[in-house]
Amino acid sequence: MIEKRITHQLLEAGVLALTPAERAALALPEHSTTIDIELEGETFGAQWSGRSRQLTGDKLTERLQDYGQVGGLLRLRQVGQTYRLLLLPPGSEMQIVRPIARPAAPLKAPAGPKAARRRATVDRQFHSDDKYDWGRGQTRTMGFLTEARELLRDQLKAAGFDPLELVELRLQGEELATLDDFEELLAVDVANVDRMPHQEAVARHALSRLRGRAVLADEVGLGKTIEAGLAVKELTLRGLAKRVLVLCPAPLREQWREEMNHKFDLQFDVAYHGPEVGNQEKLIVSLALGTRQAEKLTKHPWDIVIVDEAHRAAGAGARKRRELITALTSACRYAFFLTATPVQNDLLELYRLIELLRPGTFTSVKTFQREFMRGYDPRTPSDPAALRRLISSAMIRTTRAQAGVDRVVRRPVDVPIELGAPERELYALSTDLLRNVMRSPSDTMRRRSLALRLTASPFSMGTTALRMADRHPDERVRVVLSEIGHLAMDISSSARENKALQITHQWIREHGRVLVFTQHTDTVTGLLRRMEAEGLTARAFHGSMSASERAATIAAFRSGEAPVMISTDAGAEGQNLQFCNCVLNYDLPWNPMRIEQRIGRVDRLTQPRDEVFVANLYACRTIDESVYRLLAEKLRMFELLFGQVTTILGELDDSKSATFETRVLDALFAESDAKMERLLTQLGTELADARERAGTLIAADGDLSSWMTAAFEHRKGLTKAGSAELMPELTERARRRQRRVQTWVRRVLEALGAQVLHDTGDGEGAFLTVQFDEEFEEELGAGR
């Protein structure tokens, strides 16, 4: 059994991270698998990652947020084939006795330089001379510890020698695991990212030719975060880096944390205030906070420093930011600056940025001005070819045309919904509960959970409210929750469901498949039942399903056996669903990046069609419509090109640490509709201003590409297939090493006596299904 105190961070992330000792106490395997968790009589699946020692899953997240209270206690124990989860209220005492650490008795270290050298090496155990077998003769230059020799002899007698075939396989495996330089990236095979050739090419170029110090200056929306993440993952996998610092705009901190965690299995701490900046191993800090906490950040050297939106440190008035970055990067081996616009106002910004990363690239600022700034336009060099040659040792830039994006046109569809009388009553009662009844600080996550379900699904709202009513400590809150739950469950057919069914039928006739997104598994369940009742074949897809269940759902969706797939956001993360071109947002997350990620499941380089259709459902005269107006009219996110949302959010005010979702929640929880509207109007104004500033950056981005990529004119207009030109050496090799690995794996499985049940053959995405004998499965821990 393990016990943990419930913190706000644990509830917000909805992820259960374990220590090595806790993993061992629960007998969880070293490899990743799916386990069953039982909570309050309900059993659901969760994904166990052996590498990161984390338990994740949509239902696990939802139940932690519905039941857990900050300051309470979490207990998890293994009971047979399942794991029983217990969430206790604040004040509960721990049952596991913590060992009391006693200080070790001080030992007097031997003095002298030889002793110092010995202490700097591994610990040794010394034996007297007679414990060694010195062999024959008087030389006595090498002795064999008698005890060790006898142990080795006994082991060899008992087990014998390994078969020659297994020894050869072991040596071949060691050879395959050894790569020269960064010829091929290990991170690509373990990262949970979509394979985009230009991103892999940039990461390889930055690590090999630029030796891990590069300005990643791809055009807006090409995934510079992914490129940096690949580089960081590669360096950590190879044991070349451990401590990583990310400096980014405040609105992008959570996005960085989520991307690093979910896509690269790298756990970062986020510092929101000065006291939270410490000696963390992996840390994300806003550039503004980092500047104020420079002394703390520079106290211990970092292995990798990443500066996102690095152009903010290149302006004439950003001296303090440059001083911080100089102090950090001069003490670290690897540094990556991310910016699509290294030049906004004049070329001196490019000069400062390159000199920050690689001092001495240019002779002097006067020489730079004399050689490159003689023209009338301060943003265009007088000798572009010469400047390109100079900065090529520090900067990498890929255009959208080279990457093959923007070929697919997005077709957004607004779908307003008029709630019926029972749904209006449910909305009013729920809003009053959130504003006036459920006000305790311990209710923070429960209020959020209910707020996100306000208009999405009566079934989801009802089941959640009734679950909370069973456990809430406040009687008044329990009564209202129970009333809301029963009112919601009495609504058999909602206006949103009816509209979703209408659009789904139409799109299946016109396009063949529909991908439906919602935020909660309860909504998935309710919508699935309704569609099946209407004669539609649909499949559920969420993070609590096992890998085989998810694979079966994708196969049915791809083949057309099930033309509708209803998925949660977490469930579809990293999935390639380009065979579908219709996305129905059944509800809208209050996070623009999640909406972008939803559309990105089908808007891909490999999308065979020219158009992607996106339907957005929202309830009129509710918080739902207010949020939709912010996204559609102020942010204009449904008109943006792929990836441009990040650029706009990065231009929001750094001094406000609250996320987009938090600010919407604060508005909803305001004491009146009038105050809610004022807060949302203020947010809308800030979004519009940020979009205007981002427009300037995007324009500068285009100006930069006009002279910086002139040498690559022949690549303009490349389609998705042409983007492979960015890595011709990979195309030529055709992943020879991958084929060798596949051959080696089959030989190993054969040597171990495995029975192959399914084999898709060689090539990209190939996989095997095998069965071992029971004894071997028990040794692997897979018998569970």
RAGI-V328414 format. One record per residue. N is the residue number from 1. SS is DSSP state (hx for helix, st for strand, lp for the rest). OMEGA is omega in degrees with one decimal (999 if undefined). D_CENTER is the distance of its C-alpha to the mean C-alpha in Angstrom with 1 decimal. Layout:
n = (N;N)
ss = (SS;SS)
omega = (OMEGA;OMEGA)
d_center = (D_CENTER;D_CENTER)
This chain:
n = (1;2;3;4;5;6;7;8;9;10;11;12;13;14;15;16;17;18;19;20;21;22;23;24;25;26;27;28;29;30;31;32;33;34;35;36;37;38;39;40;41;42;43;44;45;46;47;48;49;50;51;52;53;54;55;56;57;58;59;60;61;62;63;64;65;66;67;68;69;70;71;72;73;74;75;76;77;78;79;80;81;82;83;84;85;86;87;88;89;90;91;92;93;94;95;96;97;98;99;100;101;102;103;104;105;106;107;108;109;110;111;112;113;114;115;116;117;118;119;120;121;122;123;124;125;126;127;128;129;130;131;132;133;134;135;136;137;138;139;140;141;142;143;144;145;146;147;148;149;150;151;152;153;154;155;156;157;158;159;160;161;162;163;164;165;166;167;168;169;170;171;172;173;174;175;176;177;178;179;180;181;182;183;184;185;186;187;188;189;190;191;192;193;194;195;196;197;198;199;200;201;202;203;204;205;206;207;208;209;210;211;212;213;214;215;216;217;218;219;220;221;222;223;224;225;226;227;228;229;230;231;232;233;234;235;236;237;238;239;240;241;242;243;244;245;246;247;248;249;250;251;252;253;254;255;256;257;258;259;260;261;262;263;264;265;266;267;268;269;270;271;272;273;274;275;276;277;278;279;280;281;282;283;284;285;286;287;288;289;290;291;292;293;294;295;296;297;298;299;300;301;302;303;304;305;306;307;308;309;310;311;312;313;314;315;316;317;318;319;320;321;322;323;324;325;326;327;328;329;330;331;332;333;334;335;336;337;338;339;340;341;342;343;344;345;346;347;348;349;350;351;352;353;354;355;356;357;358;359;360;361;362;363;364;365;366;367;368;369;370;371;372;373;374;375;376;377;378;379;380;381;382;383;384;385;386;387;388;389;390;391;392;393;394;395;396;397;398;399;400;401;402;403;404;405;406;407;408;409;410;411;412;413;414;415;416;417;418;419;420;421;422;423;424;425;426;427;428;429;430;431;432;433;434;435;436;437;438;439;440;441;442;443;444;445;446;447;448;449;450;451;452;453;454;455;456;457;458;459;460;461;462;463;464;465;466;467;468;469;470;471;472;473;474;475;476;477;478;479;480;481;482;483;484;485;486;487;488;489;490;491;492;493;494;495;496;497;498;499;500;501;502;503;504;505;506;507;508;509;510;511;512;513;514;515;516;517;518;519;520;521;522;523;524;525;526;527;528;529;530;531;532;533;534;535;536;537;538;539;540;541;542;543;544;545;546;547;548;549;550;551;552;553;554;555;556;557;558;559;560;561;562;563;564;565;566;567;568;569;570;571;572;573;574;575;576;577;578;579;580;581;582;583;584;585;586;587;588;589;590;591;592;593;594;595;596;597;598;599;600;601;602;603;604;605;606;607;608;609;610;611;612;613;614;615;616;617;618;619;620;621;622;623;624;625;626;627;628;629;630;631;632;633;634;635;636;637;638;639;640;641;642;643;644;645;646;647;648;649;650;651;652;653;654;655;656;657;658;659;660;661;662;663;664;665;666;667;668;669;670;671;672;673;674;675;676;677;678;679;680;681;682;683;684;685;686;687;688;689;690;691;692;693;694;695;696;697;698;699;700;701;702;703;704;705;706;707;708;709;710;711;712;713;714;715;716;717;718;719;720;721;722;723;724;725;726;727;728;729;730;731;732;733;734;735;736;737;738;739;740;741;742;743;744;745;746;747;748;749;750;751;752;753;754;755;756;757;758;759;760;761;762;763;764;765;766;767;768;769;770;771;772;773;774;775;776;777;778;779;780;781;782;783;784)
ss = (lp;st;st;st;st;lp;lp;hx;hx;hx;hx;hx;hx;lp;lp;st;st;lp;lp;hx;hx;hx;hx;hx;hx;lp;lp;lp;lp;lp;lp;lp;st;st;st;st;st;st;st;lp;lp;st;st;st;st;st;st;st;st;lp;lp;lp;lp;st;st;st;lp;hx;hx;hx;hx;hx;hx;hx;hx;hx;hx;lp;lp;lp;lp;lp;st;st;st;st;st;st;st;lp;lp;st;st;st;st;st;st;st;lp;lp;lp;lp;lp;lp;lp;lp;lp;lp;lp;lp;lp;lp;lp;lp;lp;lp;lp;lp;lp;lp;lp;lp;hx;hx;hx;hx;hx;hx;hx;hx;lp;lp;lp;lp;lp;lp;lp;lp;hx;hx;hx;st;st;lp;lp;lp;lp;lp;lp;lp;lp;lp;lp;st;st;hx;hx;hx;hx;hx;hx;hx;hx;hx;hx;hx;hx;hx;hx;lp;lp;lp;lp;hx;hx;hx;hx;hx;hx;hx;hx;hx;hx;hx;hx;hx;lp;lp;lp;lp;lp;lp;lp;lp;lp;lp;hx;hx;hx;hx;lp;lp;lp;lp;lp;lp;hx;hx;hx;hx;hx;hx;hx;hx;hx;hx;hx;hx;lp;lp;lp;lp;st;st;st;st;lp;lp;lp;lp;lp;lp;lp;hx;hx;hx;hx;hx;hx;hx;hx;hx;hx;hx;hx;hx;hx;lp;lp;lp;lp;lp;lp;st;st;st;st;st;lp;hx;hx;hx;hx;hx;hx;hx;hx;hx;hx;hx;hx;hx;hx;hx;lp;lp;lp;lp;st;st;st;lp;lp;hx;hx;hx;lp;lp;lp;lp;lp;st;st;st;st;st;hx;hx;hx;hx;hx;hx;lp;hx;hx;hx;hx;lp;lp;lp;lp;lp;lp;st;st;st;st;st;lp;hx;hx;hx;hx;lp;lp;lp;lp;lp;hx;hx;hx;hx;hx;hx;hx;hx;hx;hx;hx;lp;lp;lp;lp;st;st;st;st;st;lp;lp;lp;lp;lp;lp;lp;lp;lp;hx;hx;hx;hx;hx;hx;hx;hx;hx;hx;lp;lp;lp;lp;lp;lp;lp;hx;hx;hx;hx;hx;hx;hx;hx;lp;lp;lp;lp;lp;lp;lp;lp;lp;lp;lp;hx;hx;hx;hx;hx;hx;hx;hx;lp;lp;lp;st;st;lp;lp;lp;hx;hx;hx;hx;lp;lp;lp;lp;lp;st;st;st;st;st;st;st;st;st;lp;lp;lp;hx;hx;hx;hx;hx;hx;hx;hx;hx;hx;hx;hx;hx;hx;hx;hx;hx;lp;lp;lp;hx;hx;hx;hx;hx;hx;hx;hx;hx;hx;hx;lp;lp;lp;lp;lp;lp;hx;hx;hx;hx;hx;hx;hx;hx;hx;hx;hx;hx;hx;hx;lp;lp;lp;hx;hx;hx;hx;hx;hx;hx;hx;hx;hx;hx;hx;hx;hx;hx;lp;lp;lp;lp;lp;hx;hx;hx;hx;hx;hx;hx;hx;hx;hx;hx;hx;hx;hx;hx;hx;hx;lp;lp;st;st;st;st;st;lp;lp;hx;hx;hx;hx;hx;hx;hx;hx;hx;hx;hx;hx;hx;lp;lp;lp;lp;st;st;st;st;lp;lp;lp;lp;lp;hx;hx;hx;hx;hx;hx;hx;hx;hx;hx;hx;hx;hx;lp;lp;lp;lp;st;st;st;st;st;lp;lp;lp;lp;lp;lp;lp;lp;lp;lp;lp;lp;lp;st;st;st;st;lp;lp;lp;lp;lp;lp;hx;hx;hx;hx;hx;hx;hx;hx;hx;lp;lp;lp;lp;lp;lp;lp;lp;lp;lp;st;st;st;st;st;st;st;st;st;lp;lp;lp;hx;hx;hx;hx;hx;hx;hx;hx;hx;hx;hx;hx;hx;lp;hx;hx;hx;lp;lp;lp;lp;hx;hx;hx;hx;hx;hx;lp;lp;lp;lp;lp;lp;lp;lp;lp;lp;hx;hx;hx;hx;hx;hx;hx;hx;hx;lp;lp;lp;lp;hx;hx;hx;hx;hx;hx;hx;hx;hx;hx;hx;hx;hx;hx;hx;hx;hx;hx;hx;hx;hx;hx;hx;hx;hx;hx;hx;hx;hx;hx;hx;hx;hx;hx;hx;hx;lp;hx;hx;hx;hx;hx;hx;lp;lp;lp;lp;lp;lp;hx;hx;hx;hx;hx;hx;hx;hx;hx;hx;hx;hx;lp;lp;hx;hx;hx;hx;hx;hx;hx;hx;hx;hx;hx;hx;hx;hx;hx;hx;lp;lp;lp;st;st;st;st;st;lp;lp;lp;lp;lp;lp;lp;lp;st;st;st;st;lp;lp;hx;hx;hx;hx;hx;hx;hx;lp;lp;lp;lp)
omega = (173.7;177.2;176.9;170.4;-178.4;179.3;177.2;-179.6;179.5;-178.7;-178.2;179.8;-178.3;-177.6;179.6;179.1;-176.0;172.5;176.0;179.4;179.3;175.6;-179.5;-179.6;179.6;-179.7;175.4;-174.4;176.8;-179.9;-179.9;-179.0;175.9;178.2;176.4;178.6;178.6;179.2;176.7;177.4;179.0;177.9;-179.5;-177.9;174.4;-178.8;177.2;176.2;-179.6;-178.1;-177.7;-178.5;-179.8;171.0;-179.2;179.2;-178.2;-176.6;176.4;178.8;-178.1;-177.9;175.9;-177.7;178.7;-171.8;-172.6;175.9;178.5;-176.5;177.6;-174.1;176.6;175.8;178.2;179.7;177.6;177.2;-177.6;-178.2;-178.9;177.9;-175.8;-178.3;179.2;178.5;-175.7;-177.3;176.2;-178.6;179.1;-178.8;177.9;178.7;-178.2;180.0;179.4;178.7;178.9;-178.5;177.2;-179.9;-179.7;178.4;-178.0;179.2;179.5;-177.5;176.0;-178.8;174.3;-177.6;179.1;178.2;179.2;178.9;178.4;-179.6;-179.1;178.8;-178.4;178.2;178.3;172.8;-174.8;178.9;178.1;-173.4;-174.8;178.4;-176.2;170.9;-174.1;179.3;-177.7;177.0;-174.4;-173.7;178.8;177.7;-179.5;179.5;178.5;-179.2;-173.1;-178.9;-179.5;179.7;179.9;178.5;178.9;-179.6;178.8;-179.5;178.2;178.0;-175.9;-172.9;-177.5;179.9;174.9;176.5;-178.3;-178.4;-179.8;177.2;178.9;178.6;178.2;-179.2;177.6;177.6;177.4;179.5;-179.7;-179.3;-178.4;180.0;176.6;177.1;178.3;-179.0;176.7;-173.3;173.3;-174.0;-176.9;-176.5;-177.7;-178.6;179.5;-177.4;174.8;-177.8;175.4;-172.2;-175.6;-179.8;177.7;179.6;-179.9;-179.1;179.7;-179.6;-178.9;-177.4;-175.5;-173.8;-178.8;172.4;171.2;174.1;-171.0;167.1;177.9;-169.5;176.3;176.5;-175.9;170.1;-177.9;172.7;178.5;176.3;178.6;179.3;177.8;178.8;176.5;-180.0;179.7;-179.8;179.8;-178.4;179.1;177.8;-178.4;179.3;-178.6;-178.7;179.3;-177.6;-175.6;177.2;175.2;173.2;-175.5;173.3;-176.3;-178.8;-176.6;-176.7;-178.6;177.7;177.2;-179.4;-178.5;-179.1;-178.8;-178.3;-172.0;-175.3;-174.1;176.9;178.2;-175.7;179.5;167.0;176.7;177.7;178.2;-177.6;-176.5;-178.9;-179.2;177.4;-178.3;-178.3;-179.0;-179.6;178.0;-168.8;174.1;-177.2;174.0;-178.9;179.3;179.0;179.6;178.8;179.1;-177.4;-175.0;-177.7;179.4;-175.3;-177.5;-177.3;178.7;-177.4;175.9;175.1;-179.5;173.1;178.0;176.4;178.4;-175.3;-172.1;178.8;178.6;178.1;-175.3;-178.4;-178.1;-177.1;-176.0;-175.0;-178.1;178.0;178.9;177.1;177.7;-176.6;177.3;179.4;-178.4;-173.4;178.2;-178.9;-178.7;-177.8;-175.4;178.9;179.6;176.2;-178.0;176.2;173.9;-174.1;177.4;175.5;175.6;-176.1;178.4;-174.8;177.0;176.3;176.5;178.2;-178.2;-177.3;-179.8;179.7;175.0;-174.9;-177.7;-179.9;178.6;177.7;177.4;-177.7;179.3;-179.5;179.3;177.5;178.2;-179.9;-177.3;-174.7;-171.0;-175.2;178.7;-176.6;-179.4;-179.6;-177.3;-178.6;-178.3;-177.2;177.7;176.6;-175.1;-176.9;-179.9;180.0;177.9;-179.7;-178.6;-174.0;179.7;177.6;-177.0;-171.7;175.5;179.4;176.0;178.0;178.6;178.2;177.5;-177.3;177.5;178.3;177.8;175.7;-177.0;179.3;177.5;179.3;-179.1;178.4;176.0;-179.0;176.5;-177.3;174.5;179.9;174.8;-177.3;178.6;179.5;176.4;178.6;178.3;-179.7;-178.8;-179.1;-179.7;178.9;178.0;177.5;-176.2;-176.2;-167.1;-173.7;-176.6;-171.8;-177.4;176.8;179.7;-179.6;-173.2;-177.1;178.0;177.8;178.6;-178.8;178.9;-177.5;-178.4;178.7;-169.7;-176.3;-171.3;-172.7;175.4;-179.8;179.2;179.4;-177.9;-178.9;-180.0;-179.8;-179.5;176.1;-179.4;-178.1;-179.4;-170.5;-172.8;-176.1;-176.9;-175.9;-179.4;178.2;179.7;-178.7;-178.2;177.5;179.3;178.2;178.8;-178.1;-178.8;177.4;-179.4;-177.4;177.7;179.3;-173.2;-177.9;-177.8;179.3;180.0;178.1;-178.8;-179.9;179.2;178.9;-179.9;-179.9;-178.6;178.2;-178.2;-177.4;177.4;178.2;-173.2;-170.8;173.1;-176.2;177.5;175.5;-177.4;179.6;172.0;-172.9;-168.4;-179.9;176.7;178.2;176.3;-178.0;-178.8;-178.7;178.5;178.7;-178.2;-179.5;178.7;176.9;179.5;176.9;178.1;176.1;-177.1;177.2;176.5;179.2;179.5;-172.1;179.1;178.9;177.0;-178.9;-179.6;177.7;178.8;179.3;179.4;178.9;179.3;-179.3;179.3;178.9;-179.0;-177.1;-176.8;176.4;173.5;-175.4;179.9;172.7;-179.4;-170.2;168.0;179.2;-177.6;-177.3;-174.6;-178.0;177.6;-179.1;176.2;-175.5;-175.1;177.7;175.5;179.1;179.0;178.8;177.0;177.0;-177.7;169.6;-177.2;174.3;177.4;179.4;-175.8;-177.6;178.9;177.2;177.3;-179.9;176.9;-178.3;-179.7;176.7;-177.8;178.5;-171.3;176.5;-175.8;177.1;-174.9;-177.4;-176.0;-176.1;172.3;-177.5;-177.2;177.7;-178.8;-179.0;175.7;-178.6;-177.9;175.9;174.9;175.1;178.7;-179.8;180.0;179.3;179.8;178.4;177.1;-176.7;-173.3;-172.7;-179.3;177.8;-176.9;-172.0;-178.1;175.3;-172.4;172.1;-179.0;174.1;-176.1;178.6;-179.0;-179.4;-179.2;-179.5;178.6;179.7;175.3;-175.0;180.0;-174.6;180.0;-172.7;-177.1;177.7;177.7;-178.8;-179.2;-179.9;175.1;177.6;178.3;178.4;-180.0;-177.1;178.3;-172.5;-178.6;176.4;-179.1;178.8;177.3;-179.4;178.9;-179.3;179.5;176.9;177.7;177.8;178.6;177.7;179.6;178.0;179.5;178.2;179.1;179.4;178.4;177.9;179.3;176.8;176.5;179.0;-177.9;176.4;177.6;177.7;178.9;178.0;-179.6;-178.6;-176.2;178.9;-173.4;-177.4;-179.5;-178.7;-177.0;-178.3;-175.8;-177.7;-176.8;178.6;178.2;174.5;-178.5;179.4;-178.6;-177.8;176.8;177.2;179.5;177.9;-176.5;-177.3;176.9;178.2;-179.6;-179.0;-178.8;178.0;178.0;179.8;-179.7;178.1;176.5;178.5;-179.5;177.4;-179.1;179.9;179.5;178.3;179.3;179.9;177.8;-180.0;-179.5;176.9;-179.4;176.4;-179.0;-179.4;-177.8;-178.0;-178.6;-179.8;-178.9;175.5;-177.6;176.6;-179.8;175.9;180.0;168.2;-175.1;177.2;176.9;174.5;-172.7;-177.8;-179.1;178.6;178.6;177.6;178.8;-175.2;-177.5;-179.4;178.5;999)
d_center = (29.2;26.6;26.6;24.2;24.9;22.7;21.1;19.7;16.3;16.4;17.3;14.9;11.8;13.8;12.8;15.6;15.3;18.5;20.5;22.3;25.4;23.9;22.5;26.1;27.7;26.0;26.8;23.3;23.0;21.4;19.8;17.3;19.1;19.6;21.8;23.8;23.8;26.9;27.0;30.1;31.5;28.4;26.6;23.2;20.7;17.6;15.3;16.1;14.0;16.8;14.9;12.8;15.5;13.5;14.8;12.8;14.1;15.0;18.5;17.8;15.7;18.6;21.3;20.1;20.0;23.3;25.2;23.9;25.6;24.7;27.2;27.6;27.3;25.1;26.9;25.6;28.2;28.8;31.6;32.6;29.9;27.8;26.2;27.8;25.8;27.9;26.9;29.8;30.8;31.0;34.0;33.6;34.5;32.7;34.6;33.1;35.3;33.4;35.3;37.0;36.4;39.7;40.1;41.2;44.7;44.9;46.0;48.2;46.7;49.2;50.3;50.7;48.6;48.6;47.3;44.5;43.5;43.6;41.4;38.8;38.6;37.7;39.8;43.0;45.4;49.0;51.8;55.5;57.3;58.8;55.5;55.0;56.8;58.0;59.5;63.0;64.8;64.9;62.0;59.5;56.6;54.0;53.8;51.9;51.0;53.3;51.0;48.1;50.3;51.7;48.2;47.1;50.4;50.0;46.4;47.5;50.5;48.4;45.5;47.1;45.3;42.1;43.1;43.1;40.6;38.0;38.6;38.2;34.9;33.6;34.7;33.2;29.9;30.1;31.0;28.1;25.6;27.2;26.2;28.2;26.5;23.4;25.2;22.3;18.7;17.7;14.0;14.3;15.5;12.8;9.5;8.0;8.8;12.0;14.9;16.2;19.2;19.3;15.8;16.9;20.3;19.2;17.3;20.4;22.8;21.3;21.4;24.8;27.0;25.8;25.2;21.9;23.1;22.4;22.0;19.4;21.3;20.3;21.5;19.5;16.6;16.3;12.8;13.7;10.3;9.5;12.9;12.6;9.5;11.8;14.6;13.3;12.2;15.7;17.5;16.2;16.9;20.4;21.0;21.6;19.4;18.3;18.3;15.8;16.3;14.4;16.9;15.8;17.5;17.3;16.0;12.7;12.0;9.8;7.8;7.5;6.8;4.0;2.6;4.5;4.3;2.9;3.9;6.4;7.4;8.4;9.4;10.6;13.4;14.0;17.7;19.2;22.8;24.9;25.6;21.9;21.9;23.0;22.7;19.1;17.7;14.4;14.7;13.6;16.8;18.2;20.8;23.5;23.0;22.7;26.0;27.6;26.3;27.1;29.4;26.8;24.1;26.7;28.4;26.5;25.3;21.7;20.9;18.4;18.5;16.3;17.9;16.2;18.8;21.3;24.2;24.5;26.0;28.3;30.7;34.2;33.4;30.3;32.3;30.7;27.2;28.5;30.3;27.1;25.2;28.3;28.6;25.0;25.0;28.6;27.7;24.6;24.6;21.5;20.5;18.6;19.6;17.7;20.0;21.3;24.6;26.0;29.3;29.9;33.5;35.0;34.5;34.8;31.2;30.3;32.8;31.3;27.7;28.9;31.3;28.6;26.6;29.7;32.8;35.9;34.6;37.2;40.8;40.9;40.0;43.6;43.5;40.2;41.8;45.0;43.4;40.7;41.5;45.0;44.1;44.4;40.6;38.8;35.5;37.0;38.4;42.0;41.1;37.7;38.2;39.0;36.1;33.7;35.1;34.7;31.0;30.0;29.9;27.0;25.3;23.6;23.6;22.8;24.2;23.0;26.2;25.5;22.0;23.7;21.7;23.6;25.9;24.9;26.3;24.6;27.2;26.2;28.5;29.2;30.2;31.9;32.9;36.0;35.7;38.7;40.8;39.2;35.7;37.0;38.5;35.2;33.3;36.0;36.2;32.5;32.3;35.2;33.7;30.5;32.7;35.8;35.5;32.1;32.1;31.4;28.6;27.7;27.1;24.2;21.5;24.2;25.2;21.7;21.5;25.0;24.4;21.6;24.1;27.1;28.0;25.5;27.5;30.6;29.9;26.4;28.0;31.0;29.3;27.0;30.0;32.2;29.8;29.6;33.4;34.1;32.5;32.7;35.2;36.8;39.5;39.5;35.8;36.3;39.1;37.2;34.1;36.5;38.3;35.1;34.0;37.4;37.7;34.4;35.2;38.6;37.0;37.1;36.1;34.0;34.3;30.6;30.9;34.1;32.6;29.5;32.0;34.2;31.4;30.2;33.7;34.3;31.2;31.8;35.3;34.2;31.0;30.8;27.4;25.3;21.7;21.6;18.7;19.0;17.0;18.9;20.3;23.7;23.8;22.8;25.8;28.2;27.5;27.8;31.1;32.4;31.6;33.2;36.2;36.5;36.6;33.2;31.4;27.8;25.1;22.4;18.8;16.4;14.2;17.4;19.1;19.7;18.6;22.2;22.3;19.3;20.8;24.1;22.9;21.3;24.7;26.7;24.9;25.3;28.9;29.8;31.0;28.7;28.5;26.2;22.8;21.6;17.9;15.5;12.3;10.3;12.9;12.7;9.0;9.6;13.3;15.9;18.5;20.6;23.8;23.5;24.1;24.4;21.7;23.1;21.2;23.2;21.8;19.8;16.9;17.8;14.8;15.4;11.9;11.6;14.9;14.1;11.3;14.1;16.6;14.5;14.9;18.5;18.9;18.3;20.5;21.9;22.9;26.7;27.9;28.5;27.3;24.5;25.7;23.7;25.5;24.6;26.5;27.5;30.3;33.1;34.1;31.2;28.1;26.5;28.6;28.2;24.5;25.0;27.6;25.3;22.7;25.5;28.2;26.8;23.4;24.7;21.3;22.8;25.0;22.4;21.5;18.1;15.7;18.3;16.9;14.7;18.0;19.9;17.5;17.6;21.4;21.6;23.6;22.0;24.5;23.0;20.1;19.7;16.9;18.1;17.9;19.7;22.4;23.0;23.4;25.8;27.8;28.0;29.2;31.8;35.4;36.5;35.5;37.1;34.8;31.8;32.9;33.5;30.0;28.4;30.8;29.9;26.2;27.3;29.4;26.6;24.4;27.5;28.1;24.6;24.9;28.3;27.0;24.2;27.0;28.8;25.9;25.4;29.2;29.2;26.4;28.9;31.8;30.0;29.3;33.0;34.2;31.3;30.8;34.4;34.7;32.4;34.3;34.8;31.0;31.1;30.8;29.1;27.7;24.6;26.7;27.9;24.6;25.1;27.7;25.1;25.0;28.6;28.7;26.0;28.0;31.2;29.9;28.4;26.2;29.3;27.4;25.3;28.6;30.0;27.2;27.8;31.5;31.0;28.9;31.7;34.3;32.6;32.3;36.0;37.1;35.5;37.4;34.4;35.4;33.3;32.9;30.9;30.2;28.7;30.2;28.9;26.6;23.0;21.2;24.2;24.1;26.8;27.7;30.1;32.1;33.4;36.4;36.1;36.8;34.1;31.5;32.5;32.1;28.5;27.8;27.1;30.3;28.6)
